[in-house]
Amino acid sequence: MRFKDEHPELFRQLHPTRNTGVDLDSITNSSHEMLWWRCSVGHEWRETPLQRRSHATWKKGDLHACLYCVAPGCLVYSCGHRRFRRSESTFRVLAHPCDKCEITQHAQLILDALDDSAAAAVRHLDDSPFYALFCGTAAEAVEWWDEIFPLVEAYFVRMVSVYVAIQAVEHRPTLSEPTSSLLGACMLRILDALPQDCREEMHSAVPEDAGHFHSTYLPGRHTVELGWALKKLGFDIVDTPLPDDIERRVQFCERQRFSATGELPPVNLAGRHYPAFTHISRDRERGALSELRRFRPKQPPPRVTAVRVTLGESTPAATDDPLGRTHIGYAPDLPLQELWERGRGVWKLRADHVAASTIVLVVYDKTIVLVASITGLTLHRGGLAILGEPLTDHPLIGRPDPLHTPNPLAYGVIR
């Protein structure tokens, strides 16, 4: 429905001269386009047609009310967004945009500078011993590295270009994040996209102070909300399609072992904010050993293989209980050994899962109430019982179940 037809009175409040370039006759009721308005007294302000026709509280029942006339406790930013404050006694129009629009405009300037920042980003990588060490290690540890390297290098250039652009836009003397931390964050993202069997070895090439990229977070000494603003503008910090791109290349190379036909699958980087850059063939090992004399690798997070069993409420056990128990299930204030007897069996677990695990998690109401070691198992009719000892004061006790599945039994790796 056109705004002009549905709200003719409001349509006449549109500013006659300040909405140049906009076809006002085709504006819809739900339009989010920021337009200029003018009331009968002569007040001028900006808001969207959707906001203008809303029954906001400040209008006090008058759909055609002017914000200047009836909302004294209001701040209006230059972007058109408003904020009501009870402490404000006067209506004020500010010359600057609101915080969200300001950081969004700032993020747009950074994205606009990406292409011009690529050459400097390549120089940072070319001069970095951290990058040289990472690529040298990958060449030995990662199969098909030469085939997936163009995708890896493009991601490094992309993210370093962002920090070079931040440096240029904010007129900084240096990058907003130390090079080792920035490149370490890129490395960890690449490790998440690489095959599982090579990740542990590759961790030895990641600096100890490596940062972490998240979908809405860029590490560094800049505005925290910058990551959110970049995402709002369509910039995916972690580049979600990257692991699939790498996996398709690896699968293609694996197929070449048996049938050397076809070409490497193309990668569509359009719309993913990858700046164009000139690839320079260079010796990745250059200077790495001398400059990294004090290099300390980032330790991978510890991984523990566990089985999880879930207890219900305490109930009497069957008369022929294979473990000779009188009750099964959880009850508060049980002695530790009694709780372990109730938690260790009898379960329809796979024996190979128990044998591959180092601990068992006993869970009640989605919370870990007991952790025990696994030293063996005994087979019984209808299932198996776990042998082991309760681990007193284990750090997982009292924490939420990390293997959260609807099945009362689970097996997996926890960090």
N, C-alpha and C positions, 0 to 999 in steps of 0.2 A: 504494500500500500504506500502510495506517495505521501510524503509529509505535507505537501501542499494541499492535497485533497482531504486528508484526515484532520489536520489542525490548521485551518486557514488563518485563525487569529495569531497563532504562534508563528506561522509562516511570514506574516506581515512584520514580525519583530526582527527578521533577518536583516543584517546591516546592508544598506543599498549599495555601498561602494567598497567595502573591505573584504568581500568574498570573491574577488576576481579570479577567474579561471575555474570556477566551480559552477556546474550546471544545477542551479538550485531547484529547477522544476522537476528534476529526476531524483532528488534526494529522497530516500525512504525513511519510514518511521524509526527503523532500528539502526540507522546509519551511525557509525562511530567516527565520522569525519568531523574534525574540530572546525567550527564555524564561528563567525562574529555575529553578535546580536546587539540590538539597541532598543531600550524601552522608551516609552512615551516621554519620559523626563529627559532623556538624552544619555543615560548611562550606557556604556559599552563594555562587553565582556565576551569571552569565548567559552563555548561548551558544545557538545555533540547534540544532534537532534534527539537521540535517545535520552540524554540527560534532560534536555529542555522539556520534553513531554512527560517526564516522570512526576509522580506525586510525592516529591520529596517533603520531608517534615518541615523544612524551613519555609516552604511555600504557604503553610498554614491553610491549606485547602484551596488556594487560588492557583490554578494551573499556569496562569499567565504572569505570575508574580516575577518581579525583577530582583535579582540577588542583592543588588546595591540597596534597594529600597527597604527590604524586609529582613535582611540577615546581617545585623551589625557585627556579630561575633564571628566573622568569616575572613579567611585569608584566601585570596585568589592569586595564583601564580601566573606567570607570563605564558605558560603552556596551556592554561585554561583549567587545570586541576585545582580543586578547592580543598580547604581544610577548615572545619568548624572548631572553634575553641571557646569554651565558656569563659575563659579568662579575658578574651578580647572584648573590649567595649565599643570598638569602632570597626567598620568595614575597611579592609585594606587591600589594595592591589599591589602586588610585588613585581619588581622589574626582572626577577630571575625565575627560571622554571623550578618545579618541585624536585626533590632529591631523586626520585625515580627517573624522571625525564632527563635530568641533568646527567646522571650516570649513563643513561641510554644514549644520549647524544655523544658523550665521551667515548663510549664503546664503539659507536658508529665511526668516529674519527679514527679509532685504532684499526678497525676493519678496512677503512678506506686507504690506510697507509700500508697494508700488508704487502701488496705487490712491490712497492718501493723498498720494502725492508728485506726482501728475500736475498739480495746480493750480500748485505751485511750479515744475514743469518748464515749463509754459506761460508763466509770468512770466519765466523765464530766457530763453526764446526771444523773447518779446515785447520784451525789453530789449536783445537782442543785435544789434549792428550786423553781426556776421559772418553771422548768419542772414538779416538783411535783405538784405545784399549777395548772398548765395547765391540767395535766392528771386527777387530782382530780375533777376539775370543769367539764371536759368533761365526766367523769363517771356519773355525775348527769344530765348533760344537753343534752348529745348526745345519742339517742337511738341506740342500737346495737353497743355501743362503744367497748365492748369486742371483737366483731367480726372484727371490722376495725382497732383496736389498733395495731396489728402486722404490718400493712402497714404504720401506722403513725410513730411507733417507728423506723421502717426501714428507713424512710425518714430522721428522726432526726439524726440517726446514720450516714447515708450517708453524710449529709451536715456538721455535726460536724467533721466527718473524713476528709473532705476536708480541714478544717481549721487546724486540727491537722497535716495533711500532709504539709500544707504551713509552719506551725511552724517548722517542722522537716527539710524541704528542705531549708528554708531560715535561719535556725539556730536562730530562735527567742526565747527569754526567755518566752514569753507568746503568746497567740493566737493573730492574727492580728485584731480581732474585740472583743469588750467586750462580755462576755457570755450572758448578758441580751439582747443585740442587736442581736446577732447571733441566739439565741433560739427564740427571738421574730420574726425574719424573717421566721424561720421555722414554727412558730405558724400561722403567717398570710398566709403562703402558704397552710397549712392544712385547715385553715378556708375557703379559696377559694374552697377547694375540698369537704367540708362538706355540708350537706343539709342546705338550706337557713334559715329554721326556728330556727336553734340553733346558728347561727353566732353571733347575737347581744349579747346573754348571754355569749358566749365564749370570746368576746372582753374584758370582765372584767378580764380575766386571762392573757392578753397579756401585757408585760411591755411597759411603755410609750416610751422608747427609741428604740423600735423594729425597726430593719432594714427592707429592702425590697429586695427580690430576683427578678431579671429580667432574661430574657433568655440569656443576654450577660453581666450581671453585678453581681458581688459579693461585698457586702459592706465590708469595712475593710481598714486597713492601708497597702495596698499592691498595686501593679501595676494595674492601672485602666483597662488596656487591657487584664488582666488575664481572665476575663469572656469571651471575644471574643475568646481567644486562647483555652479555655476549650470547647467552642461550636464547634470550628473548629475540635477538636479532638473527637467530638461525645458525649461530656458530656452535658446533658440537665439539667441545674441548677434547673429549676422548675419542672422537670420530668413531662412533658405534659400528659402522660397516667395516672397519679395518680388519678385525679378526676373520670375517667371512672372505674378504679379498685375499688375505694371506692363505687361508685354508684352501680356497679354490686353486690357487697357484700350486700349492703343495700337492694336492690331489692330481692335478694335471701332470706334474712331474713324476709322480708315482706311476701313473698310467703309461708314461713314456718308457718305462722299463720293459713293457710288454708289447707296446705298439707305438712306434715313433711316428705318429701322424698328428696333424692338427697344429695349432698355434697357441701360445700362451693366452689364456682368457683375458680380454681387455678389462681395464678397471675404469669405471666412470667416476671421475673426481669432480664432475660439474656440480655446483651448488654446495660443495663441502669446504669452501674457502681455502683451497690449496693454491698458494702463489706460484707463478711460473718462475723457474730458476734454471740456471745452466749447471748441469752436472759436470763436475770436474773429476777426472780420473786421477787419483792420488794415492800415495802410500799411507795406508791407515795406521801403520805402526810408527810413523815418523815421530820421534821425540817422546814417545809414550813412556818408556822405561825411565829415562832420566828425570822427567818432570813429575812422575808419579811415585817418587821414592817413598813418600809417606802415605801412599794411598791405602785406605782402609775400606774393604768391601762391606756392603750392606748385608747383614745376616738375614736370610729368609726366615719368615715366621715359622715357629715350630709347628709340625703337623703330627697329630695323634690320631691313630685309628682306633675307633671305639664301637662297641655295640650299646644300644640303649634299650632298656626294658621299662615298661610303664606299669606302675602299681595302681590298683583301684582301692576302694575303701576296705578296711579290715573285715574279713569274714572268716567263719570257721573253715578249716581245711577238710578235705575228704578223709574218711576213716582210713583209707589205704594210701595216704599221701606218701610218695616214694622217699621223701626226705624226712618223714616222721614228724611233720609239723602239726601243731594244733590249730594255727591260724595262718592265713595268707593275706596279702594286701597291706596297705599302709595305715599306721596309727601314730599319732603324735607321741613324743616322749618314749619311744621304744629304745631299749638298749641297742648299741651299735651292732653287736653280733646278732641279735634277734632280727633287726632290720635287714641285715645281710642274708640271713637264712631265708627270709621272705622274698628277697629280691633276686637271689641267684638262680632260681628255677621254680618249677620246671617250665621251660619255654620251647616253642617250636622254632628255634633258631637254626640257621644253617651252620654246621660244624666248621666249615672252612671260614666263615665270617668270624666266628669266635676265635679260631686259631690265628687269624690274621690280626686280631685286635690286641691292644695292650691294656685297655681298661674297659670296664663296664659302667655305664651311667644308669643309676636307678632313679626314675623320675616319678613324681606324684604332682598332679595338678600343674603340669607344664614346667615344673621346677625341679632341679636336681637335688635330691635329698641324700644321696650316697654315691660315692665313687669307690670302686674296688679294682685291684689288680686282677689279671687273669693268668693263672698258672696251668690250667687244664680244664677238662670237662668230663662229665659222666653222662652216659646215655641211659635213658629210662623209657618206659613205655609212654608214648605220647610226647616225647621231647627230650631235652637235655638240661642238665644243671651245670652251672659254671663254678669252677674251683678258683679260689683266690682269697685275698685278704682285703678288708676295708682299709681305705687310705684316709686316715684321720686328718681333718683340717685341709683337705684338698681345695685349691682355689676355685674349682668349678662348683663346689657345693653351695647351694643357695642361688645359683645363677639360672637364667632361663635355659630350657632345653635347646642345645645348638642343632640337634638333628630333628627339627620340628617337622614331623610328618603325621598324618592322621592314623597311621598304623601304630599300634602300641609297641611294636618291635622295629628297630632300625639299626642300620650299619652304615658307617661313613667315616670321613676324615674331618677332624675339627682342627682349627688353628688356635 
